Amino acid sequence: MSGHFGLQTAAGHLTVPAESKESYAADVEERFRADAAQIIARYPQKRSALLPMLHLVQSVDGYITGRGIDLCAELLDLTTAEVSGVATFYTQYKRHPNGRYTVGVCTNTLCAIMGGDAIWEAVSEHLGIGHDETTEDGMITLERVECNAACDFAPVVMTNWEFFDNQTPESTIQLVDDLRAGKDVTPSRGPDKVVSFQEMSRVLAGFLDGRADEGPGAGSASLAGLEVAHAQGWTAPALAPAPAAQDDAPAAADSAPEPAPAAALAPAAAPAPTATADEANPEVTPASDEAAATKKEPAATPERTEREGTQASEPAAEPEEEPVEAQTPDPSPADTPKSEQPVAERTEEATPATLFDTPKAESRGDFADGGFGEHSAKPGADGSAPAGWDIKGNANSMLFHTPESPWYARTRAEVWFRDAESAIAAGFTDARERRQKGKEQS
């Protein structure tokens, strides 16, 4: 069994051999810096080049050396701790001398049940090494890997990241024997032969070796579904048409299929605005004012009543009669189950209107959603509130102030609420109560 492994300190930290910290020869370092400059130039931020730079270190030294870490840190303006943290995280980076060929046996679920475990046991015993250990001749480093991403060819073995498909214990033993004997071996897919660990590391660093077009890129098992699709004339489904523009919505509604049960559609129906007659449209008819009074509104307060005027107490005129279509006698709404009532009759009750429903808030002088639910609004450019909204919210301290609060006039509103109940529902606390509790605790 090889002895070329990093040492463990008493604290458990992996160290590298002392010789790995010796400086590069001048010509080697010059080439390294020239290659590193090409890698760094690919990225808008230098630190993003760290992963390919570590592969470059392995292409020069055969593993991640102390001098390689120092040089990466210098060139990328990182600390050696930051570089080491990455180098010890990914298993493709080796912190001790690696073999000329890394042979990885997949023992994940599918490969395992197809024979991966048997391959591992046979090859490990044949070479006399375990996981991440290297043969005495420095030729083979054996790894047990989680997945080689080639389940359609299980069990799979990789050599310096090249695929060897549908392996057996016998074929894998032959593979490692050929590698140790210096013979060229050809992977199942990819280039014509497997190169050394250092040569492959340079490719992973981003320097092409001109062999990308050699050998097959995909095997028959990977293409089986495509061949069946071609034989059957199958094609992918066409893309769905783009949603209709907003202006086309009424036309789309006319051609829409039969609606789903009313109970399912009620929440999606367009509700009416909640603004009262004197807030949104002073010229609204008394009939509209009477209809608005049936909406679910926040509880009235003396201050709210005073602000909204006395229109609500004036006698309402009789609404004008509108022509209706002749209908056959139907049971009264009281006798009809709610699930069988027409959608239009239940929309008002099922979906309460909000400030931001059609017509658009900006067309009524209101402001954008304040970020704390449908009963919150952002201040206007001058810090003012939408019509009828008078609860100031301080989002930084999650406090709200009512007009009765002594701090109301000098408190800046970051979000407005309709009423105290809406502020409480959004998670805000009454400033007066918060201060009173603070005084009692002190």
C-alpha positions in Angstrom: 0.0 0.0 0.0 1.3 3.4 -0.9 2.7 5.8 1.7 2.2 9.0 -0.3 -0.6 10.4 1.8 -1.0 13.6 3.6 -0.5 13.5 7.4 -3.1 14.2 10.0 -2.3 16.5 12.8 -3.6 16.1 16.3 -6.4 18.5 15.4 -7.3 16.4 12.4 -6.2 18.9 9.8 -4.8 17.4 6.6 -1.3 18.6 5.8 0.7 18.2 2.6 4.3 16.9 2.2 7.0 19.5 3.1 8.4 19.3 -0.5 5.1 20.6 -1.8 5.7 23.9 -0.2 9.0 24.5 -2.0 9.0 27.2 -4.6 8.5 26.5 -8.3 11.4 26.5 -10.6 11.6 29.8 -12.4 10.6 28.5 -15.8 7.7 26.4 -14.4 6.4 29.4 -12.5 6.7 31.6 -15.6 4.6 29.2 -17.6 2.1 28.8 -14.7 1.6 32.6 -14.5 1.1 32.9 -18.3 -1.5 30.1 -18.2 -3.2 31.6 -15.2 -3.5 35.0 -16.9 -5.5 33.3 -19.7 -7.8 31.7 -17.2 -8.3 34.9 -15.2 -9.1 36.9 -18.3 -12.2 34.7 -18.8 -14.0 36.0 -15.7 -15.3 39.5 -14.7 -14.0 38.9 -11.2 -10.7 37.2 -10.6 -11.8 35.1 -7.7 -14.2 33.3 -10.0 -11.2 31.6 -11.7 -10.3 29.6 -8.6 -11.7 26.2 -9.7 -9.9 26.0 -13.1 -6.8 27.5 -11.4 -6.8 24.5 -9.0 -7.0 22.2 -11.9 -4.0 24.0 -13.4 -2.1 23.4 -10.2 -2.8 19.7 -10.5 -1.7 19.7 -14.2 1.7 21.0 -13.0 2.2 19.2 -9.7 -0.2 16.2 -9.9 -2.1 17.3 -6.8 -2.8 20.5 -4.9 0.5 21.6 -3.4 1.3 24.2 -0.8 3.1 26.3 -3.4 0.1 26.0 -5.8 -2.2 27.3 -3.0 0.1 30.2 -2.3 0.3 31.2 -6.0 -3.5 30.9 -6.5 -4.0 33.1 -3.5 -1.6 35.7 -4.8 -3.0 35.8 -8.3 -6.6 35.9 -7.3 -6.3 38.3 -4.3 -7.5 35.6 -1.9 -6.2 34.3 1.4 -4.6 30.9 1.5 -7.4 29.8 3.8 -10.0 30.6 1.2 -8.1 28.7 -1.5 -7.6 25.7 0.9 -11.2 25.7 1.8 -12.2 25.1 -1.8 -9.4 22.6 -2.5 -10.5 20.4 0.4 -14.2 20.6 -0.4 -14.2 19.0 -3.9 -13.0 15.4 -4.3 -11.5 16.1 -7.8 -8.8 18.1 -6.0 -6.2 15.9 -4.3 -4.3 17.1 -1.3 -1.7 14.3 -1.6 0.2 12.9 -4.6 -2.2 11.1 -6.9 -1.6 8.3 -9.3 -1.1 8.7 -13.0 -4.6 7.2 -13.5 -7.6 7.8 -11.2 -9.9 4.7 -11.5 -13.3 5.4 -10.0 -15.8 2.6 -9.5 -19.4 3.6 -9.2 -21.1 2.0 -6.2 -24.2 4.1 -6.2 -27.7 2.4 -6.2 -28.1 1.3 -9.8 -24.4 0.5 -10.5 -24.3 -1.3 -7.1 -27.1 -3.7 -7.9 -25.8 -4.2 -11.4 -22.4 -5.4 -10.0 -20.6 -2.2 -8.9 -19.9 -3.5 -5.4 -18.5 -6.8 -6.8 -16.2 -4.8 -9.1 -15.0 -2.7 -6.2 -14.2 -5.6 -4.0 -12.4 -7.5 -6.8 -10.3 -4.6 -8.0 -9.5 -3.4 -4.4 -8.3 -6.8 -3.5 -6.3 -7.2 -6.8 -4.4 -3.9 -6.3 -4.1 -4.2 -2.6 -5.4 -0.7 -1.9 -8.6 0.9 -0.6 -10.5 4.1 -1.3 -8.3 7.1 -2.4 -5.2 5.1 -2.1 -2.4 4.7 -4.7 -0.4 1.7 -5.8 3.3 1.6 -4.9 4.3 2.2 -8.5 2.3 5.5 -8.5 0.2 4.3 -11.5 -3.4 3.8 -10.0 -5.4 5.7 -7.5 -8.6 3.8 -6.7 -11.8 5.6 -5.7 -15.3 4.5 -4.7 -17.5 7.2 -6.3 -21.1 8.0 -5.7 -22.3 8.4 -9.3 -20.7 8.6 -12.7 -23.9 10.0 -14.3 -24.1 7.1 -16.8 -26.9 4.9 -15.3 -27.9 3.6 -18.7 -24.6 1.8 -18.9 -24.4 0.5 -15.3 -22.1 -0.7 -13.9 -19.7 2.1 -14.9 -16.0 2.7 -14.2 -14.2 6.0 -15.0 -10.5 6.4 -15.6 -9.4 10.1 -15.4 -13.1 11.0 -16.1 -13.5 8.9 -19.2 -16.2 6.3 -19.4 -15.8 2.5 -19.4 -19.4 1.1 -19.7 -21.0 -2.2 -18.7 -18.0 -3.4 -16.7 -17.4 -6.7 -14.9 -14.8 -7.5 -12.2 -12.8 -9.3 -14.9 -12.9 -6.4 -17.4 -11.9 -3.8 -14.8 -9.0 -5.9 -13.5 -7.8 -6.1 -17.1 -8.2 -2.4 -17.4 -6.0 -1.6 -14.4 -3.4 -4.2 -15.5 -3.1 -2.6 -18.9 -2.8 0.9 -17.4 0.0 -0.3 -15.1 1.8 -2.0 -18.0 1.8 1.3 -19.9 -0.6 0.2 -22.6 -3.0 2.6 -24.3 -6.6 2.0 -23.3 -9.7 3.2 -25.2 -12.8 4.3 -23.3 -16.3 3.3 -24.3 -17.1 6.8 -25.3 -15.0 9.9 -25.9 -11.4 10.2 -27.2 -9.3 7.4 -28.7 -7.2 6.8 -25.5 -7.1 7.8 -21.9 -4.5 10.5 -21.0 -2.7 11.0 -17.7 -4.2 12.6 -14.6 -2.1 15.7 -15.2 -3.0 16.0 -18.9 -6.7 15.7 -18.1 -6.3 18.3 -15.3 -5.0 20.8 -17.9 -8.1 20.1 -20.1 -10.3 20.7 -17.0 -8.5 24.0 -16.5 -9.8 25.1 -19.9 -7.0 24.3 -22.3 -8.3 22.2 -25.2 -6.3 19.3 -26.4 -7.9 19.0 -29.8 -9.5 15.6 -29.1 -13.1 16.7 -28.4 -14.4 15.1 -31.7 -12.7 11.7 -31.2 -14.9 8.7 -30.5 -18.7 8.5 -29.9 -20.3 11.1 -27.7 -23.4 9.0 -26.8 -23.9 5.2 -26.8 -26.9 3.2 -28.0 -28.5 2.9 -24.6 -28.6 6.7 -24.3 -30.2 7.0 -27.8 -32.7 4.2 -27.5 -35.6 6.5 -26.7 -34.8 8.8 -29.5 -34.7 5.9 -32.0 -38.1 4.7 -30.8 -39.5 8.3 -31.2 -38.2 8.5 -34.8 -39.6 5.1 -35.7 -43.1 6.0 -34.3 -43.1 9.5 -35.7 -43.3 11.1 -32.2 -42.6 14.7 -31.7 -42.6 17.1 -28.8 -45.9 18.8 -28.1 -46.3 22.2 -29.6 -45.8 25.2 -27.4 -49.0 26.7 -25.9 -50.1 30.0 -27.4 -49.0 33.1 -25.6 -51.7 34.5 -23.2 -54.0 37.1 -24.8 -53.2 40.7 -24.3 -55.1 42.6 -21.6 -57.2 44.5 -24.2 -58.4 41.1 -25.6 -59.7 39.9 -22.3 -63.4 40.5 -22.9 -63.2 38.8 -26.3 -61.5 35.8 -24.7 -64.2 35.6 -22.1 -66.9 35.3 -24.8 -65.2 32.2 -26.3 -64.2 30.6 -23.0 -65.4 27.0 -22.3 -68.2 26.3 -20.0 -67.3 27.6 -16.5 -66.4 25.3 -13.7 -68.7 24.9 -10.6 -69.6 28.3 -9.2 -67.9 27.6 -5.8 -64.6 27.2 -7.6 -64.9 30.3 -9.7 -66.2 32.8 -7.1 -62.8 33.8 -5.6 -61.5 34.6 -9.1 -64.3 36.9 -10.1 -63.5 40.6 -10.4 -64.8 42.3 -7.2 -66.0 45.9 -7.0 -63.9 48.7 -5.4 -64.5 49.4 -1.7 -64.1 53.2 -1.8 -67.2 54.9 -0.5 -69.2 57.4 -2.6 -67.8 60.5 -1.0 -64.2 59.2 -1.1 -64.0 58.0 -4.7 -66.7 59.8 -6.6 -68.6 62.7 -5.1 -71.2 62.6 -7.9 -72.2 59.0 -7.2 -76.0 58.5 -7.0 -77.7 57.7 -3.7 -78.6 54.3 -5.1 -74.9 53.5 -5.6 -74.2 54.8 -2.1 -76.8 52.4 -0.7 -75.3 49.5 -2.6 -71.8 50.4 -1.3 -73.2 50.3 2.2 -73.9 46.6 1.9 -70.2 45.9 1.3 -68.1 44.5 4.2 -66.4 47.5 5.6 -64.2 48.1 8.7 -66.0 48.9 11.9 -67.0 52.6 12.1 -65.4 54.9 14.6 -66.4 58.4 15.8 -63.4 59.8 14.0 -64.2 57.9 10.8 -67.8 59.0 10.8 -66.8 62.6 11.3 -64.3 62.5 8.4 -66.7 60.7 6.0 -69.5 63.3 6.5 -73.1 62.8 7.0 -74.1 61.5 3.6 -74.8 58.1 5.0 -77.5 59.4 7.3 -79.4 61.2 4.5 -82.4 59.4 3.1 -81.6 57.5 0.0 -83.6 58.0 -3.2 -85.4 55.1 -4.8 -83.1 53.4 -7.3 -84.0 53.6 -11.0 -85.6 50.5 -12.3 -83.6 48.6 -14.9 -85.1 46.3 -17.6 -84.6 42.7 -16.8 -85.1 39.6 -19.0 -88.2 37.5 -18.6 -87.5 34.6 -16.3 -89.3 31.5 -15.3 -90.2 31.4 -11.6 -87.2 30.3 -9.5 -86.9 29.4 -5.9 -86.0 32.4 -3.7 -82.3 32.8 -2.8 -83.2 31.8 0.8 -84.5 28.4 -0.5 -81.6 27.8 -2.9 -78.4 26.2 -1.6 -75.4 28.5 -1.9 -73.6 26.1 -4.2 -76.5 26.3 -6.7 -76.9 30.1 -6.7 -75.5 31.9 -9.8 -71.9 33.1 -9.6 -72.9 36.7 -10.0 -75.1 36.6 -6.9 -72.3 35.2 -4.7 -69.3 37.1 -6.0 -69.9 40.1 -3.7 -70.0 37.8 -0.6 -67.2 35.4 -1.6 -64.6 37.9 -2.7 -64.5 41.2 -0.7 -63.2 44.1 -2.7 -59.8 45.6 -2.0 -58.2 49.0 -2.6 -56.2 47.6 -5.5 -59.1 46.0 -7.5 -60.3 47.4 -10.9 -60.5 50.3 -11.5 -56.8 50.6 -10.9 -55.7 52.3 -7.7 -53.8 55.1 -9.4 -57.0 56.1 -11.3 -58.7 56.8 -7.9 -55.8 58.7 -6.4 -54.7 55.7 -4.3 -51.2 54.4 -3.9 -49.3 51.1 -4.5 -49.5 48.1 -2.2 -47.4 48.8 0.9 -46.1 45.3 1.1 -48.1 44.3 4.2 -51.2 42.7 2.6 -54.2 44.0 0.8 -55.0 46.6 3.5 -51.7 48.4 3.3 -50.5 51.2 0.9 -47.3 53.0 0.3 -47.3 56.8 1.0 -47.6 59.2 -1.9 -44.7 61.3 -3.1 -45.6 63.9 -0.5 -46.0 61.3 2.3 -49.8 61.6 2.1 -52.2 58.7 2.4 -54.9 57.3 0.1 -58.3 58.8 0.6 -59.8 57.6 3.9 -56.6 55.9 5.1 -55.4 57.5 8.3 -53.4 54.9 10.3 -49.7 55.6 10.0 -47.4 52.6 10.1 -43.7 52.7 10.9 -42.3 49.6 9.3 -38.9 49.9 11.0 -40.3 49.6 14.5 -43.6 47.8 13.4 -45.6 50.5 15.3 -48.8 52.2 14.1 -50.1 55.6 15.1 -53.8 56.6 15.1 -54.9 60.3 14.7 -55.5 60.3 18.5 -51.9 59.5 19.2 -49.9 62.5 20.5 -47.0 61.5 18.2 -49.2 61.2 15.1 -48.4 64.7 13.6 -44.6 64.2 13.9 -44.4 60.6 12.9 -43.5 59.7 9.3 -45.6 57.1 7.7 -43.8 54.3 5.8 -47.0 52.4 5.2 -50.6 53.4 5.5 -53.5 51.3 6.8 -57.3 51.6 6.5 -57.9 51.1 10.2 -56.2 49.8 13.4 -57.5 46.3 12.8 -55.7 46.1 9.4 -52.5 47.3 11.0 -52.7 44.7 13.8 -53.4 42.0 11.2 -50.2 43.0 9.4 -48.2 42.5 12.6 -48.0 46.1 13.8 -48.4 47.2 17.4 -50.2 50.3 18.7 -47.5 52.8 19.6 -49.5 54.0 22.6 -49.9 50.6 24.1 -46.2 49.7 23.4 -45.0 52.9 25.2 -47.4 52.3 28.1 -46.1 48.8 28.6 -42.5 50.1 28.4 -43.3 52.6 31.2 -44.9 50.0 33.4 -41.9 47.6 33.0 -39.4 50.4 33.8 
